[in-house]
């Protein structure tokens, strides 16, 4: 049984309380995780606060901060195999995905390393004589980064990278589900040479650790990725400290296929968009909206591809779909799929958990074109595709926007004028045209509506971790007149 530790103020330490972490492939405990409560949160935030105000970190130039981030990027790349194995073991995400993703995470740190000394202020051409005025960009303060278990090293990088580039310090709360890779990542932070207290990594439960962190009076900004209901609690907590927030909350993303699309290419993108990561992705294309004239043919292609997917042990490089992260998620999916079929949705394929150990659920397709199905409305965070059909462009757009979410969307058509019309009117923070799930450190992502606010990735993310300071300098040597002497 492996035992993990918190990383607080540059040191690894045990917690007074621990909890078991479950291997999703077997359903058995494999490691002991430290459980942070208010005392650990207090130490972590205080360490981050002290590191922000005094010592080595605030004295570093932006270029020096960038060099530390470059070093961290190199260490992530060198240790990608170890981190990938831990993420697969602790979350069930297949090794071929974690290996590729973590190797690419290093590029996010490199991007923000290069950006560190390019976060610029400005000079204002003020309307008053004998005055020079500048805007300085300074770190917003201590950042509380709350990271979910899925793609956690990536979702941590899009918070840690820009926050450190901007000069902030952080307390990172890893999810209680599968925290091992982030706790291990702390070793790379230490090896890279970041001063003590600049990065602190803990884990624990929302009601204790999460609440204490997000309402802490010394937290200035909360960067949260998770579900809308938890986000509401985070926002309520932020009323205590008036921290600014950036929220990435997932979605129910439309995947629109027109009759003129390359159906084979679209089908491959749809399979990747909903069944990759076992559907446990915030941008999963979980609502297929397909033109009626090609619906039958497209579903036939999808069914064949879905049933050919290899389900297996997540550490096997040939596995294409692994287990869900938790038993409760599998049980929720089974319940919603059952209610959807009872409501009249037609089961095209899948829909039943296999016998045996582990939290497995097969790629599932539900034809919901003629019914109001629960699977269409709820983010299931699993390998379940709900299918709707449309007759014309206006109906496709109406169905795409018929959701309170708005994170991502996909659009497949050879008609580029149609693509331009549609991408302007789809209510989502990301629109992929004739592709899906493409990401880059250069391109920001984030959502509309209940998918949250703020952006991660790109220059915009780094600016979110700064605040402006206005500096006025009077350039005249003449004495300021006595304001109480009438002239």
Number of C-alpha atoms within 10 A of each C-alpha: 9 11 14 20 22 24 27 25 23 21 14 17 14 15 17 11 12 17 13 18 24 23 22 28 25 17 16 13 15 17 19 18 27 23 22 26 23 15 12 22 27 17 15 27 29 20 23 28 22 17 23 22 14 10 12 13 22 17 11 12 13 20 16 16 22 26 17 20 29 22 20 25 28 19 18 25 16 13 15 22 17 14 24 25 20 22 28 27 26 24 28 32 32 29 25 18 19 27 19 13 16 23 21 18 22 25 20 24 28 20 23 32 27 17 20 25 16 14 16 11 14 12 12 14 10 12 8 9 9 12 14 16 16 17 16 16 18 18 23 22 24 30 32 29 26 27 26 21 24 22 20 24 26 19 21 22 23 25 27 27 25 29 28 28 31 30 26 27 31 30 30 26 29 26 22 23 20 29 29 29 23 25 25 19 21 22 15 18 25 17 12 19 13 20 16 21 26 28 28 28 27 29 30 24 16 19 10 14 22 27 19 19 30 33 22 22 14 19 26 22 25 26 26 26 25 20 19 18 10 15 20 12 15 23 20 15 19 23 12 12 16 16 23 17 22 23 26 27 26 25 33 28 28 33 29 28 28 26 16 12 17 14 19 12 12 26 20 16 21 26 21 18 26 28 27 23 25 28 24 22 22 23 25 35 30 33 28 27 25 25 22 18 13 17 19 12 12 19 18 14 16 22 19 11 14 20 14 11 15 14 19 17 24 25 20 12 13 14 17 23 26 30 29 26 28 20 16 11 17 20 14 14 23 17 11 17 25 17 15 23 19 11 14 16 24 18 17 16 18 18 20 15 16 12 9 8 12 24 24 27 26 25 29 22 25 26 23 25 19 12 15 13 22 19 25 26 17 14 21 25 24 27 28 29 27 26 25 25 22 21 12 11 14 11 14 23 19 13 18 25 18 15 18 13 25 28 28 29 29 30 24 25 19 15 11 11 9 13 15 11 11 18 18 10 12 21 23 25 20 23 22 15 19 18 16 24 20 7 10 14 21 15 15 18 23 23 23 20 16 20 25 26 18 17 21 25 24 20 19 16 23 26 20 21 28 22 14 15 12 13 12 13 10 13 10 10 7 8 6 8 9 8 7 6 6 6 6
